[in-house]
Amino acid sequence: MSWTYCHHSGGLNAQKMLPSFRNRKPLTAMQTCSCEKERYCLPSPDDVPIYLLDLTTQEIQALRPLDVHTGDYEKKQHGYRGGESRHSGKVAYHTKVLGPMLDYMLSYEILHYQYDRWMFKTITGAVNSARLARCSPAKSLDEKTFSYGFWQWQHRFLIDAVRQHGYPSFFVTISPYEWTFPFPPWLDNIREVAGRSHTELPIAETLHIAHVLEQLVRGHICGANTNRWRSHIFTCYS
């Protein structure tokens, strides 16, 4: 119920969590979609030349224009691998990952490259902004969730809220466990086709888990993702 797909392009589309989710029938393909108006290219399996089909991993690596070095890594038993133009590279990559071509979703190297590219762009942009504002680069990164300064400010905001309103009486803790988390049929199909187990599809699994948890909090708990909610969890506190 959390995902559907476009009948024309085959691209996945995230869906909102509605109050009728308990009785909602399984979603079918969307007949109308905005994918044709998107400015980002969504490749199709039909676009792949015949002589580039069914390539081995070694052949794909030999044909790549770049050799992405992801460094040494260790995979935990219950975890994943660790280790400005008008067009957004991040949005373009996200669009392709949710498209019908599985190669983008299965490639950890492309994910690693996109993350490094985004990180480099963010940090260099902060350095340039710091020069113009005559402050330290660390200060210009305070609004980024990966920075130390961001969480220092969040802690200060929390302390200030407690001083004004007192200690909270209700806590919500969310900690997903990938091995038992409910996944949609399309993700299970990809696992079967690609021969991948849990935590071996980090892109797809993370997108799904993040989407489900966001809709659970915004919809079922807060009733804020649509105006149809009348009896969400926080109703008694409203």
C-alpha positions as CSV (number, residue, x, y, z in Angstrom):
1,M,0.0,0.0,0.0
2,S,3.0,2.3,0.4
3,W,4.0,2.2,-3.3
4,T,2.5,2.0,-6.8
5,Y,4.0,2.3,-10.2
6,C,3.4,4.1,-13.5
7,H,1.7,2.1,-16.2
8,H,3.7,3.8,-18.9
9,S,7.2,4.2,-17.6
10,G,7.3,1.5,-14.9
11,G,8.7,4.0,-12.4
12,L,7.8,3.6,-8.7
13,N,5.8,6.2,-6.9
14,A,5.5,6.6,-3.1
15,Q,2.0,6.9,-1.7
16,K,0.6,8.7,1.4
17,M,-0.7,6.8,4.3
18,L,-4.4,7.4,4.5
19,P,-6.9,6.7,7.4
20,S,-8.4,3.8,5.3
21,F,-5.0,2.0,5.2
22,R,-6.4,-1.0,7.2
23,N,-9.1,-1.7,4.6
24,R,-7.3,-0.4,1.5
25,K,-6.9,-2.9,-1.4
26,P,-3.5,-3.5,-2.9
27,L,-2.5,-0.7,-5.2
28,T,-2.4,-1.2,-8.9
29,A,-0.6,0.6,-11.7
30,M,-1.2,4.3,-12.1
31,Q,-2.9,5.1,-15.4
32,T,-2.1,8.8,-15.1
33,C,1.4,10.0,-14.0
34,S,3.6,13.1,-14.4
35,C,6.6,11.1,-15.5
36,E,6.2,12.2,-19.1
37,K,6.5,15.8,-18.0
38,E,9.6,15.2,-15.9
39,R,12.8,16.7,-17.1
40,Y,14.9,13.8,-15.8
41,C,15.6,10.9,-18.1
42,L,14.0,7.6,-16.9
43,P,15.8,4.8,-18.8
44,S,13.8,1.7,-20.0
45,P,15.0,-1.8,-20.6
46,D,14.1,-1.3,-24.2
47,D,16.6,1.5,-24.5
48,V,19.5,-0.9,-23.8
49,P,21.2,-2.1,-27.1
50,I,21.1,-5.8,-27.6
51,Y,24.9,-6.2,-27.4
52,L,24.9,-4.6,-23.9
53,L,22.4,-7.0,-22.4
54,D,23.3,-9.7,-19.9
55,L,26.8,-8.4,-19.3
56,T,28.8,-9.8,-16.4
57,T,30.0,-7.7,-13.5
58,Q,33.5,-7.8,-14.9
59,E,32.4,-6.7,-18.3
60,I,30.4,-3.8,-16.8
61,Q,33.4,-2.7,-14.8
62,A,35.6,-2.8,-17.9
63,L,33.2,-0.6,-19.8
64,R,32.8,2.1,-17.1
65,P,34.3,5.5,-17.8
66,L,35.2,5.8,-14.1
67,D,36.6,3.4,-11.6
68,V,34.8,4.2,-8.4
69,H,37.0,3.3,-5.4
70,T,34.8,2.6,-2.4
71,G,37.6,1.7,-0.1
72,D,37.8,-1.2,2.3
73,Y,34.6,-2.0,4.1
74,E,33.2,-4.4,6.7
75,K,29.6,-5.7,6.5
76,K,28.0,-6.3,9.8
77,Q,25.8,-9.3,10.4
78,H,22.7,-7.1,10.7
79,G,23.8,-4.0,8.8
80,Y,24.8,-2.4,5.5
81,R,28.1,-1.7,3.9
82,G,29.9,1.2,5.6
83,G,32.9,2.4,4.9
84,E,24.8,24.0,-8.9
85,S,23.1,23.4,-12.1
86,R,19.3,23.6,-12.7
87,H,19.2,19.8,-12.9
88,S,19.9,18.1,-9.6
89,G,22.2,15.1,-9.8
90,K,20.6,13.7,-6.6
91,V,17.1,13.9,-8.0
92,A,18.2,12.4,-11.3
93,Y,19.8,9.5,-9.5
94,H,16.8,9.0,-7.3
95,T,14.5,9.0,-10.4
96,K,16.6,6.3,-12.1
97,V,16.8,4.2,-8.9
98,L,13.0,4.0,-8.9
99,G,12.8,3.3,-12.6
100,P,12.4,-0.1,-14.3
101,M,16.2,-0.5,-14.9
102,L,17.5,-2.5,-11.9
103,D,21.2,-1.7,-12.6
104,Y,21.0,1.6,-10.8
105,M,19.4,0.1,-7.7
106,L,21.8,-2.9,-7.6
107,S,25.1,-0.9,-8.0
108,Y,26.7,0.1,-4.7
109,E,29.5,1.9,-6.6
110,I,27.0,4.3,-8.2
111,L,25.5,5.0,-4.8
112,H,28.9,5.6,-3.3
113,Y,29.8,7.9,-6.2
114,Q,26.6,9.9,-5.8
115,Y,27.1,10.3,-2.1
116,D,30.7,11.5,-2.5
117,R,29.7,13.9,-5.3
118,W,26.9,15.4,-3.1
119,M,29.2,15.6,-0.1
120,F,31.9,17.3,-2.1
121,K,29.4,19.8,-3.6
122,T,27.9,20.6,-0.2
123,I,31.2,21.1,1.6
124,T,32.8,23.2,-1.1
125,G,29.7,25.3,-1.3
126,A,29.9,25.8,2.4
127,V,33.5,26.9,2.1
128,N,32.6,29.5,-0.6
129,S,29.6,30.8,1.4
130,A,31.9,31.1,4.5
131,R,34.3,33.3,2.5
132,L,31.5,35.6,1.5
133,A,30.0,35.7,5.0
134,R,33.4,36.0,6.6
135,C,32.7,33.1,8.9
136,S,34.2,29.6,9.4
137,P,33.1,26.8,7.1
138,A,31.9,24.9,10.2
139,K,29.4,27.7,10.9
140,S,28.0,27.5,7.3
141,L,27.5,23.8,7.8
142,D,25.4,24.1,10.9
143,E,22.2,23.6,9.0
144,K,23.4,20.2,7.6
145,T,22.3,17.2,9.6
146,F,25.7,15.4,9.1
147,S,27.5,18.3,10.9
148,Y,28.4,18.4,14.6
149,G,27.2,22.0,14.9
150,F,23.7,21.0,13.7
151,W,23.1,18.6,16.6
152,Q,24.6,21.1,19.1
153,W,21.9,23.5,18.1
154,Q,19.2,20.8,18.3
155,H,20.3,20.1,21.8
156,R,20.1,23.8,22.7
157,F,16.6,24.1,21.2
158,L,15.5,21.1,23.2
159,I,16.9,22.5,26.5
160,D,15.2,25.8,25.7
161,A,11.8,24.1,25.0
162,V,12.1,22.2,28.3
163,R,12.8,25.4,30.2
164,Q,9.7,27.0,28.7
165,H,7.2,24.1,28.7
166,G,8.6,21.6,31.2
167,Y,9.6,18.0,30.7
168,P,7.7,16.0,28.0
169,S,5.2,13.4,29.2
170,F,5.2,11.4,25.9
171,F,8.1,9.8,24.0
172,V,8.1,8.2,20.6
173,T,11.1,6.0,19.7
174,I,11.4,4.4,16.3
175,S,14.1,1.9,15.5
176,P,13.5,-0.2,12.4
177,Y,14.9,-3.7,12.1
178,E,15.5,-4.6,8.5
179,W,15.2,-8.4,8.9
180,T,11.6,-8.3,10.1
181,F,10.4,-5.0,8.5
182,P,7.5,-5.4,6.2
183,F,8.7,-4.9,2.6
184,P,6.5,-4.6,-0.5
185,P,6.2,-7.4,-3.1
186,W,8.3,-5.5,-5.7
187,L,11.3,-5.4,-3.4
188,D,11.0,-9.1,-2.6
189,N,10.8,-9.8,-6.4
190,I,14.1,-7.8,-6.9
191,R,15.7,-9.8,-4.1
192,E,14.7,-13.1,-5.9
193,V,15.8,-11.9,-9.3
194,A,19.1,-10.5,-8.2
195,G,19.9,-13.2,-5.6
196,R,20.2,-10.6,-2.8
197,S,19.3,-11.0,0.9
198,H,18.2,-8.5,3.5
199,T,20.6,-5.5,3.8
200,E,22.0,-6.3,0.4
201,L,19.7,-3.8,-1.4
202,P,20.5,-0.7,0.7
203,I,19.0,1.9,-1.7
204,A,15.7,0.2,-2.1
205,E,15.4,-0.9,1.5
206,T,16.3,2.6,2.9
207,L,13.9,4.4,0.6
208,H,11.1,2.1,1.6
209,I,11.8,2.2,5.3
210,A,12.2,6.0,5.4
211,H,9.0,6.4,3.4
212,V,6.9,4.1,5.6
213,L,8.2,5.6,8.8
214,E,7.6,9.2,7.5
215,Q,4.0,8.3,6.6
216,L,3.5,6.5,9.9
217,V,4.6,9.6,11.9
218,R,3.0,12.2,9.7
219,G,-0.2,10.3,9.1
220,H,-1.1,7.7,11.7
221,I,0.5,9.4,14.6
222,C,0.1,13.2,13.8
223,G,-2.6,13.2,11.1
224,A,-0.7,15.8,9.2
225,N,0.0,14.2,5.8
226,T,-3.6,14.8,4.6
227,N,-6.8,16.4,5.9
228,R,-8.7,13.1,5.9
229,W,-7.5,12.1,9.3
230,R,-10.0,12.3,12.1
231,S,-8.7,9.8,14.7
232,H,-4.9,9.8,14.6
233,I,-2.8,8.9,17.7
234,F,-2.4,12.5,18.8
235,T,-6.2,13.3,18.5
236,C,-6.6,13.1,22.3
237,Y,-3.8,15.7,22.7
238,S,-5.3,18.1,20.2
